[in-house]
Amino acid sequence: MTLVVALAAACGCVERRQAAPGGPPHPNESPAAELPAEIVTPSGAEMVLVPGGRFTMGSQAQRDAGPPHEVTISPFYMDCYEVTQDLYQRLMGQNPARRTGEKNPVERVRWTDALKFCNARSAAEGLTPCYDLATRACDFAADGYRLPTEAEWEYACRAGSSGDYYFEGGAEQLGDFAWFRENARRKHHPVGEKQPNAFGLYDMAGNVREWCNDWYAVDAYSAEPRSDPRGPSTGEKTVLRGGAFSGSAETCTSWARYCDEPGFTDACVASDDYGFRCVRRAK
């Protein structure tokens, strides 16, 4: 990928990858249209601009994924890939993964660990951290890194599509886009080996489940606002999205929800199919 324009703080604008088939990006005009389609951060991580727009979130096929409802999302940048073990170890000084590999997604990561990573990544780049680690509250106005909201994650995953999957062909074509139970051989794989979605995001349907910023509630969709929803303010568990190498095709849909406790007392019991990717404000 060729670096074409230098940005402030050593960021770079890069040429956008060819998107996978399965629908164009959301057609709505976005105030972020003049921003670079992709950037490379000082740490070397690639991020893609997810333009703002409207989409129908959720599905009637699963109780906690309904009711389907229209949501408006503001533009933001999202990591093209799940956070790798290499990047995590460089910033945090340790690698919690059970199956090691520099380009493999970091796994066995607690939600609370992901918040710490976001703050460390922000500080390393001279940005304002988003999280108060004592309260776990997120400052969405800060310019640093954070976890995506559940609505942001689904909007980014769908990339203009409206079906169960973000590509044509349904579950029969899942192996072209995701590592899941049928093809993963009981392990995750290096990021970016499968085809991306129409926004240029990889592994959104599989490899490892990804922590979101939101607290989980079964009826969250019936109560949240329709513009940039952020989920409940408190809860016992937090949301994970996306399929995993251990999951069936049904768990890899764009709308499927999962949840778990945000902080385990023993990191050894953390799941080896939990990872994450970061987002930051578009400006």
Summary of the structure (lengths in Angstrom):
residues: 283
radius of gyration: 17.1
end to end distance: 22.6
largest distance: 46.5
contacts: 966
relative contact order: 0.20
helix: 19%
strand: 20%
